[in-house]
Amino acid sequence: TFLKSSTCPEIHGHLHVKEQSKKSWKKFYFVLRRSGLYFSTKGTSKEPRHLQFFADFTDSDIYTVLSAKKMYGAPTEFAFCIKVVVTSIIS
């Protein structure tokens, strides 16, 4: 709903990320825009050349994670998961 509104402010800040095959969490600077979620490859730079596309929320489901610190070794108890929705067209 927030991203579909007529005015969508840019939100930015640090998030910890864990790849599915990795055990450690890494801290990245993220920027949330109407077009999707991006992370900076150069510290806290928001220049387009330093932003790498991370996720598109129009084709994703977002889940909150319970007991993230205990179950997944997350840096905090607050966590969410982005899962890409796979749609197939049968013709």
C-alpha positions, 0 to 999 in steps of 0.5 A, a space after each residue: 500500500 505504501 509503495 502504491 500511494 501517490 507520494 512515496 518518500 525514499 527510506 534509507 538505512 542499514 539492514 543486516 543481510 544473510 544469504 541462504 547458503 551463508 552463516 554470517 550476517 552482513 550489514 549493508 546500507 539500503 534504499 527503499 524506493 517506489 521502484 524497489 529495494 537497493 543496497 549501496 556498494 559504496 558505504 552510504 552513497 545513494 548515487 545511482 551508480 553505487 546502488 545495486 538492485 536487491 528486490 522488487 516488491 510487486 513480485 515478492 511476498 514479505 514475511 516476519 520472522 519470529 525468534 530470529 536471534 535464537 533460530 537464525 543467529 540474527 543480530 536482532 529479534 526483528 527480522 523479515 524475509 523476502 520471497 520472490 513469487 514464481 508464477 508460471 504460465 501454461 499454454 
